[in-house]
Amino acid sequence: MGAHFSEEAKARFYQLLQYSLWGNKTDLSMLVDVAHMDSSAAAAAAAVGSGSSSSNIIVDETDELWDYLKAQAAAAAAAAGQGAAGSEGLQSALPRIDIILDNAGLELFTDLVLADYLVATGLAGTVVLHGKALPWFVSDTLSHDLHHIIEAVSSSSSSSSDSSSEANAAALAAAGKRWAGHLEAGRWRYAADKFWTTPHPFWWMHELAPELHAELAGSSLLVFKGDLNYRKLANDCRWPPTTPFATALGGFCPSGLLSLRTLKADVIAGLAPGEAEALDKLDARWQVNGKFGVLQFAQPGSQ
């Protein structure tokens, strides 16, 4: 399968999934005093799982996701071998991954780090970034947020003569320029369907937004970020916690589907028997305080 699926690559992928997952904690619902937030400390916290151990990820289906991505890559390689020629042909044959974004700011930065890794390693030939057409919630990612953060990162510079600070700034600037290149070359694409700012659960997408549903079905993997997207995936129901995640999706699974979510609402599925009760004893507010997260995966036919 190539170097992309070595154990080292898997460990790096898992690290960046966690970075994106815990980046979801840094939305305005958890940062009421955001004006005084230390952004560097917040970024560092996201990078190490918000200061939490992996035990704070209460459902982790990374292994199933990794196996699925291996299968998608094998299918893409077979397709490329049947006639895709040149770099453009190879890129089009590689899997497409869609990220349904949540918050701008630090969370968006962590999502772009993940998106950069996906195209750099060949896990995806194209990444589609789905934002909002309007700020349904004040921190929702809009088109100008994407362009602003890329411009800001591209312009990174150090105010210190410290060599490590200068090296970090140079690395950030290089990343921002690379991200701008992804957009220009079509490796990244931004989309904003009006369905994302309706109150409807995703269960109804195939009827209310058939074009969007068909578009998502053309992707190899859909990465849904955040708490509200999770609630809409699960029809905003208080399922018995042991309900399989695929069942809570209510038939909505147009492609492989990954939820990266820190818990801020009392909607959860896919827990092991007794796990919810154990969490109640550990932390009575585990469902709403953003200290716990999930990496939950489903694929078509798993319901």
TORMIMI-747320 format. One record per atom (N, C-alpha, C): x, y, z. Coordinates in steps of 0.05 Angstrom, whole numbers, plus 5000, padded with zeros to 4 digits. Layout:
BEGIN
XYZ...
***
This chain:
BEGIN
501649765000500050005000501750255000504350225006506150455005506650565032508450765033509350885058507051025073505051115058502851265071501451105092501650835092500150675110501950515129504350635134506050515154504950585182506050445202505250505230506050785237508250885227509051155233507051355221506151295196504251475183501651475199500851235208498351215223498451375249500751365263501151515288500951815283502151905260502052185254499252275247497852105232495052165225493352185250493752005268492252005293492752265309495252345309496052595323494552835311494352845285493053075272490053055275488952815276486052785282485452905309487152835329486752945356487053245356488953355341489253645340486753775330485553665309483053765298480753725317480653485330478553435350478553635373480853665386480953845409480954135401481554195376481154475366478254555368476454345367473554405369472754505396474454475416473754575443473954885443475455005425475955295426473855445411471355405416469255575405468255775426466655965418465856175437464156075459462855845456461155745478462855665502465455605497467255535518469255755525469155975510471156185514469756455517468356485540466756725544468556965548471156925555473057145559475157135538474257095513476157045491478157275487477357515494479157745490481757715505481657555527484057525544485257245540484457105519485456835515488356845505490056675515492756635506492556445482492656545458492256385434494456175431496956245438499156055436498655825455497855885480497355665499494955495490492955625478490655465469491455285446493155375428494055205406495654975417497355025437498954815448497154605462495054705476493254525489491854345469490954465447489654295426491654085416494154155413496153975402496553725420496153765446496553535464493953435475491753475461489253365470488053535492488353795490487153975510488053915538490453815540491553745566490453475577488953345560487653095569489252855558488952635571490052385561488152275540489052065526487351945506484851825519484851785546482551675559480151865557480652125552478552315549477152285522478252125504476852055479475251805485472651835489471051615499470151425478470151505453469851315431472051375410473651175404475851215385475850995365474951065341474750865319476750925297479051015305481151075286482050835271482250605284483150355270481250285247478650305252476750245231476950455208477450705215477750915195480250865178482450785191484950745177484650515157483350295166482950075148481250155124479250325129477550425107479150585088480850765098482450935080484450765064485450555076487150365060485650255036483150165042481550055020480950254999480450505007479850724987482350774971484750774983487250824969487750604949487150354957487550124939485750154914483350234919481450274896482450494878483450714890484450934874486850854858488650694870491050604856490250424832488250264836487250094814486150254792484650464799483450644779485650784764487750874778489951014765491350834746491650584753492950384737491450314712488850384711487250324688486950554668488750754671488750954651489251244659489251304686489751574694492751634689493351834673496151894666496852174675499452214682500352474689499452554717500552784727500052864754497052944758495853074738493053144741491252894742491952694725490452444726490752294752493152304763493652174789492052314811492152574811490652724831487652664830486552654806483752604803483052324811484952134810484451864817484551814847486051994861486251974890483552024904483151914927480551964941480152264947477552334947476752604956475752594984476552775001475652795028474353065033471953065045470553305051470553355081471053605089470953685117468753885121466753815137464553995143465354155167466154405163467454565183465554665205466754745227465154865248466055145253467855195272468655465280471055565266471055835261473355975251475356005274477656125267479656175288481455935292482055865317483955655322482955385312480355325314479355065304479855045274479255255259479655245231482655205225484455325240487255285236487954985239486854855260487454575264486354405241484054485230482854335208484554365183485654595179487354635155490054485157491054465182493454295186492754005177490453905185489653635177489253615147487953815135487453815106490053825091491953975100494653985088495953715088495753575111496953315113495653115094493053135091491652945074492552955045492953205035493853225007496853175005498353255025501353215024502052925023500552755037501152475039499752305018497952425002496552274982494152124993493452175019490952055029488552175015488852415004486752544988488152684965486852684942487652844920486453124921484053134933482553384936481153384963481253614976479753655001477653874997475153815001473054014999472354115027472554375031472054505057469254625056467454515072464654615072464254815096463855065089463255265109460355355108459855575120457155685121456855925101454455955091453956185073453456435090452756405115452256625133452856535161453456725180454356645207451956565224450956325221448756225237449356245266451756165274452856225300455256405295455856575314457756795310460456705301461356465310464056365303464056175280461856135266461855955243463856045221465055855208466955915187465556005161466356235152465456345126467756345107467156405082469256415061471556605069470756845078472857045084474556955108473456785126475056685148477356505138476656345118478656165106480856325093480156525077482156685064483756855083482356955104483757115124485856955139485156715147487156555163489456475145488956415120491256345102493056585098491856815095493457055091495057115117493757085140495157145165497456955170496956695165499056495169501356545149500656615124502756665104504556905111503357085127504857325134506257305161506457065172507657025198510457125199511157265221513857355225514357355255516857355262517657355290518557625300517657705323518557955335520857915353521757665354524057595372526357505355528757555366531157465352531857175359530257055376530756775383530556595359532456425355532556255331530156075328529255955351526955775349524455925342524156165352521756335345521856405316524156475306524356535277523756295260524756065269524255815253521255745253519955785276517055725277515555915259516256175259514956365242515356305212517756215206518356145178516755905169516555705188514955465181512055535177510955715194508155795191507755935164509556125158509356265133509356075109511155875110511355685088508755525087507555455110505055305110502855465097502655725105500555895094500855925063503255955053503655965024502955705011503555485024502755225013499755195013498355285033495455275034494155445012495355685007494355844985494755704959496955554956497455404932495455174929494655054950492554844949490054954937489155194946486755314935487055384906489255504899489755584871489855344852491055124861491354894844488854714844486954774862484554604863484754364881487054344895487254114914485454164938484954414945482854494964480754644950478254604959476054754947474154824970473055064969471155164989468355154978466455064994463555054986461855135010459555255004457755345026454855315017453755075022450955025014449155145036446855255027444955375046443755175066443854915059442754715077444054715104446654785105448154775130447054985150445555175141444455375159441355355161440455115159437555055164437454895190435054885202434754725227434354425222434454335197433754065191436053865198435253635209437253425213438253315186440653205187441853095162440352855152438652735169436952515160435252595136434552855134432752945114434153065089436853055089438353185068437553075040437252815038436752695011434152794999432252885016429752995006429853295003431053435022431053725022433353855006435553715004437853814990439153584974437653484954438653244940441353294925441753534915444253594901446653584921446253694945448453674965448853384973446753234977447052954984448552794963447952854937449352714916452252804914452753054920455553154921457153014942455952984966457352854988457852554982455952434968456252154961458552104942459552314929461852284911464452304926464352344952466852364968467552084979470152054985470951804998470551815028470752055040470452085069469252355075467352365093466152605103466952645132468352865138469152915165467453135176465653065195463853265207465153365234465553625235466753755258464553855277465053815303463553965323461053845333459953985353457753885369455053915354454654145341452054185327451853995304453953955289453853765267453253485277454353415300453753145312450753125319449753335331446853335339445153305315445853435293444253415268444653145255446953025258447352755248445552555262445152595289443652415305440752505310439852685293437052785295436452925321438653015335438453165360436753005381437052745381435452575399437252485422435952445445437452325468437252025466438951915449439051625445439951485471439151245476440551085496443551085488445351135507448151165500449450935485448250695489449450465476448350415448446550595439445650575411447950585392448250405373450450425354450450695339452750815336452951065322451651055294452050835280450850805253447850815254446650705275443750705279442850995284444251145300443451415306443651595281445051515261445251665236442651655220440851465227438251445214438351405184440351265175440551215146442151415131442951635144444651835131447551745132448551655110451351575108452051555079452051785065452551775036455351675028457251685048459951585043461051515070463651435071464951405097464551665113464051635139463351865155464851865182466152085188467652105213466652355228466052315253465352545270467652605290468652855289470652955308469253155325468753085350466953255366467753255396468053495408468153505436465353555447464653415468461853405477461053655492458953785481457854025493454754015495453653785490450753745491450153455497447753405508447153135518445952955497447352935474446752755452449152585448448952325452451152145448450151865441451651735424451151455417453751315414453651045413456050895407457750825431456750865456458350805479458150505486460150405499460150125509458250105533457049865537455349825561456849905587455450065603456650155628458450395627459150485602460950705600459750965608457251015601455851265609455651285639455051065652454751055681457451115694459551005683462251055694463051345691462351465668462951745663461351925682458851845688457252005707458652015734459851805742461251795768463851955766465151955743467652095740467252395739465252485724464752765719461852805712460252915730457352945725456753115701458553275691458053455668459653365643460253105642461853005620460553045592457953065591456653095565456653385555457253575572456853855564459354035569461453945582463554125589465954135570465753985548467854005528470453855535470453705557472853575566473253295553471053195541471152925529470552945499471652765484471352775455470852495443469952495418469552245404470752275376471852045367472552005339470851765330468551815318466651605311466451575281466451335272466551275243464351085235463151135212461150955200461650955170460650755157460750745128458150625117457550675092455050585080454650285085452250205092451749925097452249835125453150015143453849935170451449965189449150075178446850115196445549845202
***
